[in-house]
Structure formats: structure tokens, C-alpha cells
Amino acid sequence: MLRRKPLSVILFLFPISLVVFGFVNCSSPFEESQTWEDRSEINWTQAKQKVDTTEMEMRSLAIFEKTLYINLQENCASCHGTLQEPLFADAESLVSHQFLIENEMVDFEQPESSMLVLTLREEHEGLPLQIADQLARSITSWASGQSPELLDAPEGD
């Protein structure tokens, strides 16, 4: 009786270990088969595109943080940062940057036609029209990559 017990334990564990081994396989049997060369080429192409996009986005974000984002935080964030839709003045500059671009709230070719500027021109919440002028100059500076010092320059200089 004692001799059969280890054998029965082994016979019991063997099928379980086969099932577990089957689930630990490196790839799913339902995946489309690709060679390693195909996978590495796809990954390289995707990684290269992501790096290019990221570099461009990072340059845009850096300029945005020194131009329009400052004005949004000073004039809009108390409402449009957390409480009131649209939430374009987020405390995270990247979130704000992406929201403005994805929702087409800025017009880089004609900053005066940007949704942000036009809304303020309609005396949104009684804010002074000078803020609309500041936002338009900020968008212009962001679009051209100019330094933030130009934000305070009077019109026509």
C-alpha cells in the first residue's frame, strides 16, 4: 500500500503539469504566425515613427509651456482646469496640449480665429477682451516657436 501512494501521486501530478505547461507556452495558438524577421521589422518601423512623433510633440509642448499654457493657467484654469467643460487648462501641460490640438481649439494659421480667442471675444463670463489678445499672441508665438518675451510686446512692434 505504501509503495503505490508515491506512484499515484506522480500519476496524479503528471497530467496537471502537462496542462500547466501548455498554458505557459510563449505564444498563443490563436495568434497569426510571423517570423522573427517580420516582427523585428514591424517593431523597428513603429518605434522609429513613435520617436519622430514624440520629438515633434516634445518641441511643441516645450514652446506651448512657455507661451499659451502660462496664459491658460493664469486666466482659465480656475474653471476649465477641473470644474467646467471643456477641460483645456489642465494642471498637466501635456494633457492640456493634447486636448487643445485634438479638439481643434487653436488655429495655428489664423490665431484670431481660434475657438479660445473667439469665445473670449464674445465676452465669455465677462472676462476682459485683453485676455483674448494675449491668447492670440500666445498661439502665434506657439505656432512660430518664438520666445515668450514677444507675448508682452505691444501690437504692431
KAPEBEL-V319269 format. One line per field, one symbol per residue. psi: psi as a letter, one per 40 degrees, with the letter a starting at -180 (. if undefined). burial: + if it has 16 or more other ideal C-beta (glycine too) atoms within 10 Angstrom, else -. A space follows every 50 residues. Layout:
psi: ???
burial: ???
//
This chain:
psi: ddddddddddddddddddddddeeidiieeihhiiddddddddddddddd dddddddddddddddecddddddddddddedddhiigefidhdddddddd ddefeihddgddeidddddddefhfeiidddddddddddddddefiiede dehiie.
burial: -------------------------------------------------- ----------+-+++++++++++-+++--++------+++--+--++-++ ----+++---+--+-++-++----------++-++++++++++------- +------
//
